[in-house]
């Protein structure tokens, strides 16, 4: 007598309810924060390192991943450079073994022989 009938039916026939979206919203927000604070800067840093290693040329002072510091004397091919680590001591270093370019050398000048 004093109790009214309860209506337990959903108001719409949508398969995805707003409750489900609210439950997944924190995961989406956390992923977005991780992408912009962690993943994106790491990808940018990796690209800069790749470009730096690719741009090594004669006269640059480099540091290898093993800690050797030397001056590039010759870029033998795409994968290796020749580095002078002491007077008259030259070693070949694989480009992925270069950890940083400490100082850029003078660009190589083409000398035109004139008579």
N, CA and C atoms as an extended XYZ file, in Angstrom:
345
Properties=species:S:1:pos:R:3:atomname:S:1:resname:S:1:resid:I:1 pbc="F F F"
N         0.782       -1.190        0.000 N   UNK     1
C         0.000        0.000        0.000 CA  UNK     1
C         0.837        1.274        0.000 C   UNK     1
N         1.799        1.327        0.913 N   UNK     2
C         2.608        2.545        0.977 CA  UNK     2
C         3.834        2.509        0.061 C   UNK     2
N         4.076        1.398       -0.596 N   UNK     3
C         5.272        1.244       -1.426 CA  UNK     3
C         4.865        1.406       -2.893 C   UNK     3
N         5.582        2.279       -3.596 N   UNK     4
C         5.310        2.465       -5.026 CA  UNK     4
C         6.132        1.459       -5.817 C   UNK     4
N         5.684        1.075       -6.983 N   UNK     5
C         6.440        0.110       -7.781 CA  UNK     5
C         7.769        0.719       -8.244 C   UNK     5
N         8.843       -0.062       -8.202 N   UNK     6
C        10.176        0.388       -8.625 CA  UNK     6
C        10.346        0.140      -10.118 C   UNK     6
N        10.917        1.099      -10.777 N   UNK     7
C        11.183        0.972      -12.200 CA  UNK     7
C        12.679        0.720      -12.367 C   UNK     7
N        13.069       -0.497      -12.630 N   UNK     8
C        14.475       -0.880      -12.709 CA  UNK     8
C        14.973       -0.982      -14.140 C   UNK     8
N        14.232       -0.482      -15.071 N   UNK     9
C        14.639       -0.570      -16.454 CA  UNK     9
C        15.582        0.582      -16.786 C   UNK     9
N        16.502        0.320      -17.728 N   UNK    10
C        17.419        1.367      -18.180 CA  UNK    10
C        16.659        2.363      -19.034 C   UNK    10
N        17.128        3.596      -19.028 N   UNK    11
C        16.423        4.623      -19.777 CA  UNK    11
C        16.672        4.519      -21.271 C   UNK    11
N        17.831        4.002      -21.683 N   UNK    12
C        18.132        3.880      -23.103 CA  UNK    12
C        18.588        2.478      -23.433 C   UNK    12
N        18.741        2.205      -24.710 N   UNK    13
C        19.147        0.875      -25.135 CA  UNK    13
C        20.603        0.883      -25.599 C   UNK    13
N        21.453        1.798      -25.074 N   UNK    14
C        22.852        1.859      -25.512 CA  UNK    14
C        23.646        0.754      -24.824 C   UNK    14
N        24.496        0.033      -25.579 N   UNK    15
C        25.257       -1.057      -24.984 CA  UNK    15
C        26.380       -0.555      -24.061 C   UNK    15
N        26.901        0.647      -24.283 N   UNK    16
C        27.963        1.209      -23.450 CA  UNK    16
C        27.346        2.253      -22.537 C   UNK    16
N        27.408        1.978      -21.276 N   UNK    17
C        26.818        2.929      -20.341 CA  UNK    17
C        27.854        3.969      -19.933 C   UNK    17
N        27.376        5.046      -19.386 N   UNK    18
C        28.278        6.109      -18.951 CA  UNK    18
C        29.117        5.653      -17.763 C   UNK    18
N        28.628        4.697      -16.987 N   UNK    19
C        29.416        4.180      -15.870 CA  UNK    19
C        30.683        3.498      -16.362 C   UNK    19
N        30.574        2.790      -17.454 N   UNK    20
C        31.739        2.104      -18.000 CA  UNK    20
C        32.767        3.119      -18.492 C   UNK    20
N        32.339        4.190      -19.129 N   UNK    21
C        33.261        5.232      -19.590 CA  UNK    21
C        33.943        5.918      -18.424 C   UNK    21
N        33.216        6.139      -17.355 N   UNK    22
C        33.799        6.775      -16.177 CA  UNK    22
C        34.856        5.874      -15.549 C   UNK    22
N        34.665        4.573      -15.606 N   UNK    23
C        35.642        3.644      -15.048 CA  UNK    23
C        36.933        3.622      -15.858 C   UNK    23
N        36.862        3.769      -17.177 N   UNK    24
C        38.051        3.737      -18.017 CA  UNK    24
C        38.719        5.099      -18.168 C   UNK    24
N        38.089        6.164      -17.793 N   UNK    25
C        38.649        7.509      -17.943 CA  UNK    25
C        39.984        7.678      -17.202 C   UNK    25
N        40.157        7.206      -15.969 N   UNK    26
C        41.460        7.368      -15.316 CA  UNK    26
C        42.599        6.655      -16.056 C   UNK    26
N        42.316        5.498      -16.649 N   UNK    27
C        43.344        4.793      -17.396 CA  UNK    27
C        43.767        5.580      -18.636 C   UNK    27
N        42.814        6.183      -19.299 N   UNK    28
C        43.119        6.991      -20.478 CA  UNK    28
C        43.940        8.215      -20.079 C   UNK    28
N        43.582        8.847      -18.995 N   UNK    29
C        44.310       10.029      -18.527 CA  UNK    29
C        45.737        9.655      -18.119 C   UNK    29
N        45.914        8.542      -17.427 N   UNK    30
C        47.256        8.102      -17.015 CA  UNK    30
C        48.112        7.774      -18.236 C   UNK    30
N        47.539        7.111      -19.227 N   UNK    31
C        48.292        6.810      -20.443 CA  UNK    31
C        48.702        8.086      -21.164 C   UNK    31
N        47.813        9.066      -21.241 N   UNK    32
C        48.138       10.333      -21.903 CA  UNK    32
C        49.268       11.052      -21.173 C   UNK    32
N        49.222       11.063      -19.856 N   UNK    33
C        50.290       11.703      -19.074 CA  UNK    33
C        51.612       10.980      -19.291 C   UNK    33
N        51.583        9.650      -19.276 N   UNK    34
C        52.820        8.884      -19.502 CA  UNK    34
C        53.380        9.148      -20.899 C   UNK    34
N        52.520        9.244      -21.891 N   UNK    35
C        52.984        9.484      -23.250 CA  UNK    35
C        53.693       10.832      -23.344 C   UNK    35
N        53.082       11.894      -22.820 N   UNK    36
C        53.656       13.227      -22.969 CA  UNK    36
C        54.822       13.494      -22.033 C   UNK    36
N        54.907       12.815      -20.896 N   UNK    37
C        55.991       13.064      -19.959 CA  UNK    37
C        57.147       12.080      -20.080 C   UNK    37
N        56.899       10.878      -20.600 N   UNK    38
C        57.952        9.871      -20.640 CA  UNK    38
C        58.270        9.419      -22.061 C   UNK    38
N        57.308        8.909      -22.784 N   UNK    39
C        57.567        8.294      -24.076 CA  UNK    39
C        57.990        9.297      -25.145 C   UNK    39
N        57.289       10.395      -25.263 N   UNK    40
C        57.588       11.372      -26.316 CA  UNK    40
C        58.964       12.016      -26.150 C   UNK    40
N        59.350       12.468      -24.936 N   UNK    41
C        60.706       13.014      -24.792 CA  UNK    41
C        61.797       11.973      -25.044 C   UNK    41
N        61.561       10.727      -24.675 N   UNK    42
C        62.551        9.678      -24.918 CA  UNK    42
C        62.733        9.444      -26.410 C   UNK    42
N        61.664        9.449      -27.182 N   UNK    43
C        61.764        9.284      -28.626 CA  UNK    43
C        62.509       10.452      -29.254 C   UNK    43
N        62.262       11.656      -28.757 N   UNK    44
C        62.948       12.849      -29.273 CA  UNK    44
C        64.443       12.771      -28.977 C   UNK    44
N        64.804       12.345      -27.767 N   UNK    45
C        66.206       12.229      -27.381 CA  UNK    45
C        66.911       11.162      -28.218 C   UNK    45
N        66.242       10.057      -28.486 N   UNK    46
C        66.823        8.992      -29.307 CA  UNK    46
C        67.058        9.473      -30.738 C   UNK    46
N        66.148       10.258      -31.266 N   UNK    47
C        66.312       10.796      -32.621 CA  UNK    47
C        67.483       11.771      -32.677 C   UNK    47
N        67.634       12.620      -31.662 N   UNK    48
C        68.750       13.556      -31.626 CA  UNK    48
C        70.086       12.817      -31.549 C   UNK    48
N        70.147       11.749      -30.761 N   UNK    49
C        71.374       10.956      -30.650 CA  UNK    49
C        71.699       10.283      -31.973 C   UNK    49
N        70.683        9.733      -32.641 N   UNK    50
C        70.887        9.109      -33.947 CA  UNK    50
C        71.426       10.111      -34.952 C   UNK    50
N        70.858       11.317      -34.981 N   UNK    51
C        71.319       12.346      -35.913 CA  UNK    51
C        72.738       12.806      -35.574 C   UNK    51
N        73.058       12.896      -34.273 N   UNK    52
C        74.395       13.313      -33.852 CA  UNK    52
C        75.438       12.301      -34.320 C   UNK    52
N        75.157       11.014      -34.132 N   UNK    53
C        76.109        9.980      -34.533 CA  UNK    53
C        76.243        9.926      -36.047 C   UNK    53
N        75.146       10.119      -36.740 N   UNK    54
C        75.190       10.100      -38.199 CA  UNK    54
C        75.989       11.284      -38.748 C   UNK    54
N        75.996       12.405      -38.040 N   UNK    55
C        76.669       13.611      -38.508 CA  UNK    55
C        78.120       13.752      -38.088 C   UNK    55
N        78.718       12.723      -37.499 N   UNK    56
C        80.129       12.796      -37.093 CA  UNK    56
C        80.993       12.866      -38.331 C   UNK    56
N        81.958       13.793      -38.322 N   UNK    57
C        82.864       13.928      -39.463 CA  UNK    57
C        84.283       14.170      -38.975 C   UNK    57
N        85.203       14.263      -39.902 N   UNK    58
C        86.616       14.430      -39.569 CA  UNK    58
C        86.841       15.718      -38.782 C   UNK    58
N        87.618       15.610      -37.706 N   UNK    59
C        87.932       16.769      -36.888 CA  UNK    59
C        87.088       16.880      -35.626 C   UNK    59
N        86.031       16.092      -35.511 N   UNK    60
C        85.186       16.126      -34.316 CA  UNK    60
C        85.864       15.386      -33.167 C   UNK    60
N        85.721       15.910      -31.965 N   UNK    61
C        86.184       15.216      -30.771 CA  UNK    61
C        85.002       14.459      -30.198 C   UNK    61
N        85.207       13.141      -30.002 N   UNK    62
C        84.110       12.293      -29.564 CA  UNK    62
C        84.490       11.545      -28.296 C   UNK    62
N        83.468       11.029      -27.625 N   UNK    63
C        83.641       10.124      -26.492 CA  UNK    63
C        82.943        8.822      -26.853 C   UNK    63
N        83.652        7.714      -26.670 N   UNK    64
C        83.046        6.417      -26.965 CA  UNK    64
C        82.282        5.935      -25.742 C   UNK    64
N        81.480        4.909      -25.935 N   UNK    65
C        80.729        4.359      -24.813 CA  UNK    65
C        81.646        3.692      -23.801 C   UNK    65
N        82.869        3.340      -24.202 N   UNK    66
C        83.855        2.770      -23.291 CA  UNK    66
C        84.625        3.820      -22.525 C   UNK    66
N        84.452        5.101      -22.863 N   UNK    67
C        85.101        6.177      -22.139 CA  UNK    67
C        86.320        6.761      -22.824 C   UNK    67
N        86.676        6.266      -23.997 N   UNK    68
C        87.816        6.824      -24.712 CA  UNK    68
C        87.429        8.147      -25.361 C   UNK    68
N        88.346        9.094      -25.287 N   UNK    69
C        88.131       10.401      -25.919 CA  UNK    69
C        89.168       10.543      -27.014 C   UNK    69
N        88.722       10.918      -28.194 N   UNK    70
C        89.644       11.060      -29.303 CA  UNK    70
C        89.079       11.938      -30.391 C   UNK    70
N        89.913       12.168      -31.384 N   UNK    71
C        89.535       13.023      -32.514 CA  UNK    71
C        89.350       12.150      -33.742 C   UNK    71
N        88.265       12.371      -34.444 N   UNK    72
C        87.970       11.598      -35.651 CA  UNK    72
C        88.936       12.033      -36.744 C   UNK    72
N        89.659       11.046      -37.296 N   UNK    73
C        90.594       11.351      -38.367 CA  UNK    73
C        90.049       10.978      -39.730 C   UNK    73
N        89.164        9.985      -39.744 N   UNK    74
C        88.625        9.554      -41.032 CA  UNK    74
C        87.316        8.803      -40.786 C   UNK    74
N        86.334        9.079      -41.618 N   UNK    75
C        85.090        8.311      -41.597 CA  UNK    75
C        85.235        7.233      -42.661 C   UNK    75
N        85.552        5.995      -42.220 N   UNK    76
C        85.865        4.937      -43.181 CA  UNK    76
C        84.652        4.513      -43.993 C   UNK    76
N        83.511        4.342      -43.356 N   UNK    77
C        82.272        4.027      -44.070 CA  UNK    77
C        81.097        4.427      -43.189 C   UNK    77
N        79.907        3.960      -43.536 N   UNK    78
C        78.707        4.346      -42.780 CA  UNK    78
C        78.711        3.824      -41.357 C   UNK    78
N        79.412        2.706      -41.104 N   UNK    79
C        79.345        2.061      -39.802 CA  UNK    79
C        80.557        2.303      -38.916 C   UNK    79
N        81.637        2.834      -39.450 N   UNK    80
C        82.865        2.991      -38.680 CA  UNK    80
C        83.485        4.359      -38.886 C   UNK    80
N        84.255        4.794      -37.879 N   UNK    81
C        85.092        5.981      -37.986 CA  UNK    81
C        86.455        5.626      -37.417 C   UNK    81
N        87.467        6.318      -37.888 N   UNK    82
C        88.818        6.134      -37.358 CA  UNK    82
C        89.085        7.266      -36.388 C   UNK    82
N        89.506        6.921      -35.162 N   UNK    83
C        89.675        7.896      -34.102 CA  UNK    83
C        91.118        7.864      -33.623 C   UNK    83
N        91.709        9.044      -33.492 N   UNK    84
C        93.066        9.155      -32.940 CA  UNK    84
C        92.925        9.419      -31.446 C   UNK    84
N        93.384        8.455      -30.620 N   UNK    85
C        93.228        8.579      -29.169 CA  UNK    85
C        94.513        9.065      -28.509 C   UNK    85
N        95.628        9.002      -29.216 N   UNK    86
C        96.929        9.521      -28.764 CA  UNK    86
C        97.723        9.826      -30.034 C   UNK    86
N        98.818       10.578      -29.911 N   UNK    87
C        99.599       10.849      -31.125 CA  UNK    87
C       100.038        9.551      -31.801 C   UNK    87
N        99.693        9.430      -33.059 N   UNK    88
C       100.012        8.272      -33.903 CA  UNK    88
C        99.378        6.963      -33.416 C   UNK    88
N        98.319        7.030      -32.630 N   UNK    89
C        97.573        5.843      -32.214 CA  UNK    89
C        96.149        6.016      -32.704 C   UNK    89
N        95.793        5.215      -33.691 N   UNK    90
C        94.457        5.321      -34.276 CA  UNK    90
C        93.726        4.005      -34.124 C   UNK    90
N        92.447        4.110      -33.807 N   UNK    91
C        91.596        2.928      -33.671 CA  UNK    91
C        90.338        3.133      -34.494 C   UNK    91
N        89.755        2.015      -34.909 N   UNK    92
C        88.480        2.092      -35.616 CA  UNK    92
C        87.379        1.871      -34.595 C   UNK    92
N        86.358        2.718      -34.641 N   UNK    93
C        85.238        2.653      -33.701 CA  UNK    93
C        83.951        2.539      -34.506 C   UNK    93
N        83.091        1.610      -34.088 N   UNK    94
C        81.775        1.491      -34.714 CA  UNK    94
C        80.937        2.697      -34.302 C   UNK    94
N        80.185        3.234      -35.209 N   UNK    95
C        79.377        4.428      -34.908 CA  UNK    95
C        78.430        4.245      -33.725 C   UNK    95
N        77.787        3.075      -33.556 N   UNK    96
C        76.937        2.929      -32.365 CA  UNK    96
C        77.714        3.000      -31.047 C   UNK    96
N        79.047        2.856      -31.108 N   UNK    97
C        79.877        2.950      -29.913 CA  UNK    97
C        80.177        4.375      -29.503 C   UNK    97
N        79.746        5.348      -30.287 N   UNK    98
C        79.968        6.758      -29.952 CA  UNK    98
C        78.861        7.203      -29.014 C   UNK    98
N        79.250        7.745      -27.861 N   UNK    99
C        78.221        8.176      -26.915 CA  UNK    99
C        77.937        9.670      -27.005 C   UNK    99
N        78.939       10.475      -27.356 N   UNK   100
C        78.668       11.904      -27.512 CA  UNK   100
C        79.728       12.560      -28.378 C   UNK   100
N        79.371       13.678      -28.967 N   UNK   101
C        80.303       14.508      -29.718 CA  UNK   101
C        80.615       15.690      -28.821 C   UNK   101
N        81.852       15.770      -28.366 N   UNK   102
C        82.223       16.800      -27.399 CA  UNK   102
C        82.397       18.155      -28.062 C   UNK   102
N        83.081       18.187      -29.192 N   UNK   103
C        83.229       19.453      -29.908 CA  UNK   103
C        83.284       19.170      -31.394 C   UNK   103
N        82.663       20.052      -32.122 N   UNK   104
C        82.648       19.909      -33.565 CA  UNK   104
C        83.937       20.503      -34.116 C   UNK   104
N        84.545       19.799      -35.059 N   UNK   105
C        85.782       20.274      -35.673 CA  UNK   105
C        85.492       21.220      -36.817 C   UNK   105
N        86.561       21.738      -37.348 N   UNK   106
C        86.453       22.616      -38.510 CA  UNK   106
C        86.001       21.788      -39.706 C   UNK   106
N        85.123       22.344      -40.533 N   UNK   107
C        84.736       21.594      -41.730 CA  UNK   107
C        85.946       21.410      -42.646 C   UNK   107
N        85.981       20.300      -43.337 N   UNK   108
C        87.085       20.000      -44.229 CA  UNK   108
C        87.002       20.928      -45.428 C   UNK   108
N        88.125       21.606      -45.673 N   UNK   109
C        88.165       22.556      -46.788 CA  UNK   109
C        88.804       21.884      -47.989 C   UNK   109
N        88.184       22.086      -49.126 N   UNK   110
C        88.755       21.570      -50.371 CA  UNK   110
C        89.757       22.602      -50.876 C   UNK   110
N        91.009       22.180      -50.934 N   UNK   111
C        92.061       23.084      -51.394 CA  UNK   111
C        92.227       22.896      -52.889 C   UNK   111
N        92.092       23.989      -53.607 N   UNK   112
C        92.241       23.960      -55.043 CA  UNK   112
C        93.695       24.277      -55.357 C   UNK   112
N        94.355       23.370      -56.028 N   UNK   113
C        95.770       23.565      -56.363 CA  UNK   113
C        95.859       24.577      -57.491 C   UNK   113
N        96.537       25.663      -57.218 N   UNK   114
C        96.697       26.698      -58.247 CA  UNK   114
C        98.180       26.845      -58.553 C   UNK   114
N        98.508       27.124      -59.823 N   UNK   115
C        99.906       27.238      -60.244 CA  UNK   115
C       100.329       28.652      -60.329 C   UNK   115
